[in-house]
């Protein structure tokens, strides 16, 4: 009985720590899109499928970068930006198809593989960081470089945390805060 309890608790812990629930990720995704025109940009994670080669890539980018990419893909002009935001928001599974991944500058701006993401998570002891954030209303992180900043934002988004950068100040610092209700 004791072994069974340990197995069940281990499974629940692994399931919980693996990634946040879909509803929280969708809520954070929508918040990032609502904030797409702000100087404080929130990060979100999406899957991009390249129609030219069938390759699918999970990436982290800002709401502005996603909206701009999809406006370009759909040939929307600036007058249709609100239509683009609504269309992007309706995509609950956060998967987008593009004709040619390489043609979109925001999709290629910062690249890393899933294995790099896992190695980075291990190197920074991500589970400890996520655990410490869960008890805080505010948190900030200075990554060694922009790629690492995006990778930790990616990991945090998948855990259900919405993070962002203040682009007025060059985005030096990744920030997380709990909104007042």
Phi and psi in degrees as GROMACS dihedral restraints (atoms count N, CA, C in turn):
[ dihedral_restraints ]
;  ai    aj    ak    al  type     phi  dphi    fc
    3     4     5     6     1   -64.9    20    10
    4     5     6     7     1   -41.5    20    10
    6     7     8     9     1   -63.2    20    10
    7     8     9    10     1   -40.7    20    10
    9    10    11    12     1   -62.6    20    10
   10    11    12    13     1   -43.0    20    10
   12    13    14    15     1   -62.4    20    10
   13    14    15    16     1   -42.8    20    10
   15    16    17    18     1   -63.6    20    10
   16    17    18    19     1   -42.1    20    10
   18    19    20    21     1   -63.4    20    10
   19    20    21    22     1   -45.5    20    10
   21    22    23    24     1   -63.7    20    10
   22    23    24    25     1   -45.4    20    10
   24    25    26    27     1   -64.0    20    10
   25    26    27    28     1   -39.3    20    10
   27    28    29    30     1   -62.8    20    10
   28    29    30    31     1   -43.8    20    10
   30    31    32    33     1   -61.5    20    10
   31    32    33    34     1   -45.0    20    10
   33    34    35    36     1   -63.5    20    10
   34    35    36    37     1   -41.0    20    10
   36    37    38    39     1   -64.1    20    10
   37    38    39    40     1   -45.2    20    10
   39    40    41    42     1   -63.9    20    10
   40    41    42    43     1   -42.8    20    10
   42    43    44    45     1   -63.0    20    10
   43    44    45    46     1   -43.4    20    10
   45    46    47    48     1   -69.2    20    10
   46    47    48    49     1   -44.7    20    10
   48    49    50    51     1   -76.1    20    10
   49    50    51    52     1   -17.2    20    10
   51    52    53    54     1   -62.4    20    10
   52    53    54    55     1   -57.0    20    10
   54    55    56    57     1  -161.9    20    10
   55    56    57    58     1   154.7    20    10
   57    58    59    60     1   -64.7    20    10
   58    59    60    61     1   168.3    20    10
   60    61    62    63     1   -76.1    20    10
   61    62    63    64     1   159.0    20    10
   63    64    65    66     1   -62.2    20    10
   64    65    66    67     1   -36.9    20    10
   66    67    68    69     1   -63.5    20    10
   67    68    69    70     1   -42.6    20    10
   69    70    71    72     1   -66.5    20    10
   70    71    72    73     1   -40.9    20    10
   72    73    74    75     1   -63.6    20    10
   73    74    75    76     1   -39.8    20    10
   75    76    77    78     1   -67.1    20    10
   76    77    78    79     1   -40.1    20    10
   78    79    80    81     1   -59.7    20    10
   79    80    81    82     1   -46.7    20    10
   81    82    83    84     1   -66.4    20    10
   82    83    84    85     1   -36.5    20    10
   84    85    86    87     1   -59.0    20    10
   85    86    87    88     1   -47.5    20    10
   87    88    89    90     1   -64.9    20    10
   88    89    90    91     1   -39.1    20    10
   90    91    92    93     1   -63.0    20    10
   91    92    93    94     1   -41.2    20    10
   93    94    95    96     1   -63.2    20    10
   94    95    96    97     1   -37.9    20    10
   96    97    98    99     1   -73.0    20    10
   97    98    99   100     1   -35.9    20    10
   99   100   101   102     1   -62.6    20    10
  100   101   102   103     1   -28.6    20    10
  102   103   104   105     1   -97.7    20    10
  103   104   105   106     1    12.3    20    10
  105   106   107   108     1   -61.5    20    10
  106   107   108   109     1   -24.8    20    10
  108   109   110   111     1   -97.5    20    10
  109   110   111   112     1     3.4    20    10
  111   112   113   114     1   -85.9    20    10
  112   113   114   115     1   162.1    20    10
  114   115   116   117     1   -77.8    20    10
  115   116   117   118     1   -18.2    20    10
  117   118   119   120     1   -94.7    20    10
  118   119   120   121     1   109.0    20    10
  120   121   122   123     1  -100.8    20    10
  121   122   123   124     1   128.3    20    10
  123   124   125   126     1   -91.1    20    10
  124   125   126   127     1   146.9    20    10
  126   127   128   129     1   -89.7    20    10
  127   128   129   130     1   149.9    20    10
  129   130   131   132     1  -141.2    20    10
  130   131   132   133     1   163.3    20    10
  132   133   134   135     1  -120.0    20    10
  133   134   135   136     1   131.2    20    10
  135   136   137   138     1  -136.3    20    10
  136   137   138   139     1   165.1    20    10
  138   139   140   141     1  -105.2    20    10
  139   140   141   142     1   130.1    20    10
  141   142   143   144     1  -114.5    20    10
  142   143   144   145     1   124.6    20    10
  144   145   146   147     1  -105.7    20    10
  145   146   147   148     1   124.8    20    10
  147   148   149   150     1   -89.2    20    10
  148   149   150   151     1   113.0    20    10
  150   151   152   153     1   -65.5    20    10
  151   152   153   154     1   -25.4    20    10
  153   154   155   156     1   -71.3    20    10
  154   155   156   157     1   -26.5    20    10
  156   157   158   159     1  -134.8    20    10
  157   158   159   160     1    -1.0    20    10
  159   160   161   162     1    78.2    20    10
  160   161   162   163     1    -0.2    20    10
  162   163   164   165     1   -73.0    20    10
  163   164   165   166     1   139.1    20    10
  165   166   167   168     1  -116.2    20    10
  166   167   168   169     1   134.0    20    10
  168   169   170   171     1  -131.3    20    10
  169   170   171   172     1   129.9    20    10
  171   172   173   174     1   -90.5    20    10
  172   173   174   175     1   122.1    20    10
  174   175   176   177     1  -132.9    20    10
  175   176   177   178     1   160.4    20    10
  177   178   179   180     1  -113.7    20    10
  178   179   180   181     1   130.2    20    10
  180   181   182   183     1  -153.3    20    10
  181   182   183   184     1   173.7    20    10
  183   184   185   186     1   -83.7    20    10
  184   185   186   187     1   163.8    20    10
  186   187   188   189     1   -57.8    20    10
  187   188   189   190     1   -41.7    20    10
  189   190   191   192     1   -60.6    20    10
  190   191   192   193     1   -44.2    20    10
  192   193   194   195     1   -64.3    20    10
  193   194   195   196     1   -39.2    20    10
  195   196   197   198     1   -68.1    20    10
  196   197   198   199     1   -47.2    20    10
  198   199   200   201     1   -61.0    20    10
  199   200   201   202     1   -44.6    20    10
  201   202   203   204     1   -61.9    20    10
  202   203   204   205     1   -42.2    20    10
  204   205   206   207     1   -61.9    20    10
  205   206   207   208     1   -46.8    20    10
  207   208   209   210     1   -72.0    20    10
  208   209   210   211     1   -32.7    20    10
  210   211   212   213     1   -61.2    20    10
  211   212   213   214     1   -41.8    20    10
  213   214   215   216     1   -64.7    20    10
  214   215   216   217     1   -45.2    20    10
  216   217   218   219     1   -61.6    20    10
  217   218   219   220     1   -41.0    20    10
  219   220   221   222     1   -88.9    20    10
  220   221   222   223     1     3.0    20    10
  222   223   224   225     1    57.1    20    10
  223   224   225   226     1    40.3    20    10
  225   226   227   228     1   -86.5    20    10
  226   227   228   229     1   140.5    20    10
  228   229   230   231     1   -92.3    20    10
  229   230   231   232     1   176.3    20    10
  231   232   233   234     1   -59.9    20    10
  232   233   234   235     1   -28.7    20    10
  234   235   236   237     1   -66.2    20    10
  235   236   237   238     1   -17.8    20    10
  237   238   239   240     1  -103.4    20    10
  238   239   240   241     1    18.3    20    10
  240   241   242   243     1   -64.0    20    10
  241   242   243   244     1   -38.2    20    10
  243   244   245   246     1   -68.5    20    10
  244   245   246   247     1   -35.4    20    10
  246   247   248   249     1   -63.8    20    10
  247   248   249   250     1   -41.0    20    10
  249   250   251   252     1   -63.8    20    10
  250   251   252   253     1   -43.7    20    10
  252   253   254   255     1   -60.8    20    10
  253   254   255   256     1   -45.8    20    10
  255   256   257   258     1   -60.2    20    10
  256   257   258   259     1   -43.3    20    10
  258   259   260   261     1   -64.8    20    10
  259   260   261   262     1   -42.5    20    10
  261   262   263   264     1   -64.9    20    10
  262   263   264   265     1   -42.2    20    10
  264   265   266   267     1   -62.6    20    10
  265   266   267   268     1   -35.9    20    10
  267   268   269   270     1   -67.2    20    10
  268   269   270   271     1   -13.6    20    10
  270   271   272   273     1   -82.7    20    10
  271   272   273   274     1    82.6    20    10
  273   274   275   276     1   -63.7    20    10
  274   275   276   277     1   -29.6    20    10
  276   277   278   279     1   -85.6    20    10
  277   278   279   280     1    -3.0    20    10
  279   280   281   282     1    57.0    20    10
  280   281   282   283     1    37.7    20    10
  282   283   284   285     1  -117.3    20    10
  283   284   285   286     1   128.6    20    10
  285   286   287   288     1  -127.0    20    10
  286   287   288   289     1   143.1    20    10
  288   289   290   291     1  -106.3    20    10
  289   290   291   292     1   135.7    20    10
  291   292   293   294     1  -127.0    20    10
  292   293   294   295     1   149.2    20    10
  294   295   296   297     1   -64.0    20    10
  295   296   297   298     1   -41.5    20    10
  297   298   299   300     1  -150.0    20    10
  298   299   300   301     1   106.0    20    10
  300   301   302   303     1   -52.8    20    10
  301   302   303   304     1   -43.7    20    10
  303   304   305   306     1   -66.2    20    10
  304   305   306   307     1   -19.7    20    10
  306   307   308   309     1   -78.7    20    10
  307   308   309   310     1   -14.5    20    10
  309   310   311   312     1   -96.9    20    10
  310   311   312   313     1   114.7    20    10
  312   313   314   315     1   -62.8    20    10
  313   314   315   316     1   -35.6    20    10
  315   316   317   318     1   -73.7    20    10
  316   317   318   319     1   -25.6    20    10
  318   319   320   321     1   -75.7    20    10
  319   320   321   322     1   -25.3    20    10
  321   322   323   324     1  -102.6    20    10
  322   323   324   325     1     0.6    20    10
  324   325   326   327     1   -63.0    20    10
  325   326   327   328     1   -49.0    20    10
  327   328   329   330     1  -130.8    20    10
  328   329   330   331     1   116.0    20    10
  330   331   332   333     1  -115.5    20    10
  331   332   333   334     1   142.8    20    10
  333   334   335   336     1  -159.6    20    10
  334   335   336   337     1   152.8    20    10
  336   337   338   339     1   -91.4    20    10
  337   338   339   340     1   168.0    20    10
  339   340   341   342     1   -63.8    20    10
  340   341   342   343     1   -35.1    20    10
  342   343   344   345     1   -68.2    20    10
  343   344   345   346     1   -36.6    20    10
  345   346   347   348     1   -62.8    20    10
  346   347   348   349     1   -38.8    20    10
  348   349   350   351     1   -63.7    20    10
  349   350   351   352     1   -43.2    20    10
  351   352   353   354     1   -65.0    20    10
  352   353   354   355     1   -44.4    20    10
  354   355   356   357     1   -62.3    20    10
  355   356   357   358     1   -41.5    20    10
  357   358   359   360     1   -63.3    20    10
  358   359   360   361     1   -43.8    20    10
  360   361   362   363     1   -56.7    20    10
  361   362   363   364     1   -44.4    20    10
  363   364   365   366     1   -66.3    20    10
  364   365   366   367     1   -42.8    20    10
  366   367   368   369     1   -62.7    20    10
  367   368   369   370     1   -39.6    20    10
  369   370   371   372     1   -92.5    20    10
  370   371   372   373     1     3.1    20    10
  372   373   374   375     1    55.7    20    10
  373   374   375   376     1    58.9    20    10
  375   376   377   378     1   -56.7    20    10
  376   377   378   379     1   -39.3    20    10
  378   379   380   381     1   -57.6    20    10
  379   380   381   382     1   -38.3    20    10
  381   382   383   384     1   -67.0    20    10
  382   383   384   385     1   -40.8    20    10
  384   385   386   387     1   -64.1    20    10
  385   386   387   388     1   -48.4    20    10
  387   388   389   390     1   -61.3    20    10
  388   389   390   391     1   -38.8    20    10
  390   391   392   393     1   -64.6    20    10
  391   392   393   394     1   -41.8    20    10
  393   394   395   396     1   -69.2    20    10
  394   395   396   397     1   -32.6    20    10
  396   397   398   399     1   -68.5    20    10
  397   398   399   400     1   -33.0    20    10
  399   400   401   402     1   -59.6    20    10
  400   401   402   403     1   -20.1    20    10
  402   403   404   405     1  -103.5    20    10
  403   404   405   406     1    11.3    20    10
  405   406   407   408     1  -122.0    20    10
  406   407   408   409     1   154.0    20    10
  408   409   410   411     1   -93.9    20    10
  409   410   411   412     1   -18.3    20    10
  411   412   413   414     1  -143.8    20    10
  412   413   414   415     1   151.6    20    10
  414   415   416   417     1  -161.3    20    10
  415   416   417   418     1   145.7    20    10
  417   418   419   420     1  -139.4    20    10
  418   419   420   421     1   158.0    20    10
  420   421   422   423     1  -144.6    20    10
  421   422   423   424     1   129.4    20    10
  423   424   425   426     1  -104.0    20    10
  424   425   426   427     1   104.7    20    10
  426   427   428   429     1   -79.8    20    10
  427   428   429   430     1   161.9    20    10
  429   430   431   432     1   -66.5    20    10
  430   431   432   433     1   -29.4    20    10
  432   433   434   435     1  -158.3    20    10
  433   434   435   436     1   173.4    20    10
  435   436   437   438     1   -65.3    20    10
  436   437   438   439     1   -34.4    20    10
  438   439   440   441     1   -61.8    20    10
  439   440   441   442     1   -45.7    20    10
  441   442   443   444     1   -65.5    20    10
  442   443   444   445     1   -34.4    20    10
  444   445   446   447     1   -61.8    20    10
  445   446   447   448     1   -44.9    20    10
  447   448   449   450     1   -68.2    20    10
  448   449   450   451     1   -37.2    20    10
  450   451   452   453     1   -65.6    20    10
  451   452   453   454     1   -40.8    20    10
  453   454   455   456     1   -71.2    20    10
  454   455   456   457     1   -34.7    20    10
  456   457   458   459     1   -61.3    20    10
  457   458   459   460     1   -39.8    20    10
  459   460   461   462     1   -60.0    20    10
  460   461   462   463     1   -51.6    20    10
  462   463   464   465     1   -61.0    20    10
  463   464   465   466     1   -43.0    20    10
  465   466   467   468     1   -67.2    20    10
  466   467   468   469     1   -39.8    20    10
  468   469   470   471     1   -58.3    20    10
  469   470   471   472     1   -44.4    20    10
  471   472   473   474     1   -66.3    20    10
  472   473   474   475     1   -19.6    20    10
  474   475   476   477     1   -90.3    20    10
  475   476   477   478     1    -5.3    20    10
  477   478   479   480     1   100.8    20    10
  478   479   480   481     1    10.0    20    10
  480   481   482   483     1  -102.0    20    10
  481   482   483   484     1   132.1    20    10
  483   484   485   486     1   -95.3    20    10
  484   485   486   487     1   120.3    20    10
  486   487   488   489     1  -121.4    20    10
  487   488   489   490     1   163.9    20    10
  489   490   491   492     1  -160.7    20    10
  490   491   492   493     1   178.0    20    10
  492   493   494   495     1  -132.5    20    10
  493   494   495   496     1   148.8    20    10
  495   496   497   498     1   -92.8    20    10
  496   497   498   499     1   105.4    20    10
  498   499   500   501     1   -73.2    20    10
  499   500   501   502     1   -13.5    20    10
  501   502   503   504     1   -65.6    20    10
  502   503   504   505     1   -30.0    20    10
  504   505   506   507     1  -103.3    20    10
  505   506   507   508     1    17.3    20    10
  507   508   509   510     1    84.4    20    10
  508   509   510   511     1     1.4    20    10
  510   511   512   513     1    67.5    20    10
  511   512   513   514     1    31.9    20    10
  513   514   515   516     1   -65.3    20    10
  514   515   516   517     1   -27.7    20    10
  516   517   518   519     1  -124.9    20    10
  517   518   519   520     1   131.2    20    10
  519   520   521   522     1   -85.1    20    10
  520   521   522   523     1   132.4    20    10
  522   523   524   525     1  -125.7    20    10
  523   524   525   526     1   147.1    20    10
  525   526   527   528     1  -133.7    20    10
  526   527   528   529     1   137.9    20    10
  528   529   530   531     1  -150.7    20    10
  529   530   531   532     1   152.2    20    10
  531   532   533   534     1   -89.9    20    10
  532   533   534   535     1   126.8    20    10
  534   535   536   537     1   -73.4    20    10
  535   536   537   538     1   140.6    20    10
  537   538   539   540     1   -69.0    20    10
  538   539   540   541     1   139.5    20    10
